Amino acid sequence: MTADAVALEARKAAESDDDSAPVQPQAPSSVASLTQRRLAHLPPDLRPLPSPAAYDQLLHHRPAAPKESLP
């Protein structure tokens, strides 16, 4: 809610003539996770796990270039 909506609701509650009926707090309801709900409806993922074998060629150690010494 915006601050304006809260102020409007507070003003309406203050101007209400029905002060005899106390407001009963509502029992907290359980909130379902939207992510869990979406994942429950997905088909199983049958793809193979990724393998880093194709990237091993990138990890070969290259000899370091000789450093030039400053005079």
N, C-alpha and C positions, 0 to 999 in steps of 0.2 A: 504494500500500500504506500501511497505517497503521503507526504506530510499534510497535504490539503485534505485528502480523504480521511485521515485520522482525526484531523481537527473537526471536520464535518460530522463524523460519527460521534465524537465526544460532545459536540454541541447538541446533537439530537438526543443523546442519552441524558444530558443535563437538563434539557427542556422537557423531558418526558414526565408526565404526571403520574405514571404508573410506578411509584416507588415501593408499593406494597409487595410486589413479587420479586424476591431476590433472584439474581441471575445464578443459575446452576452452571458450574464449570463443566465442560464436556470432557468425557473420558478420552485420553489420548488414543488415537487410532494408529494402527500399524501402517507404516509407509513402505510400500514395495519399491525395491530398487528398480529403476527403469533399465539399467544395464543388465541385471539378472533376468528381467522379464524378456528383454530382447534376445539374450543368449539362449534362453530356454526354447525359443522358437526357431533357432538356426539348425540347419542340417549338420550332421557330424562332418568334421574336416578330415578328409581322407588323403590329403596331400602328404608326401613324404617330408620328413624334417629336413631343413636345409643343411648342407654340408660345407664346411670351410675348405675342403680339399682343392677346389678350383682356385683358391686364393693363396695357396702355399707358394706358388711361383713368385708372388710379389714379395715374399718375405726373405728371399735369398740375400745374404749379407754382401754388400758391395764394399770393396776396399775404399777406405777414406782417402780423399785427395790429400797430398802432402801440404802441410801448412807452410806458408812462406814466412820466414822470420823477418822482422822489421829491423832496419839498421839502427 
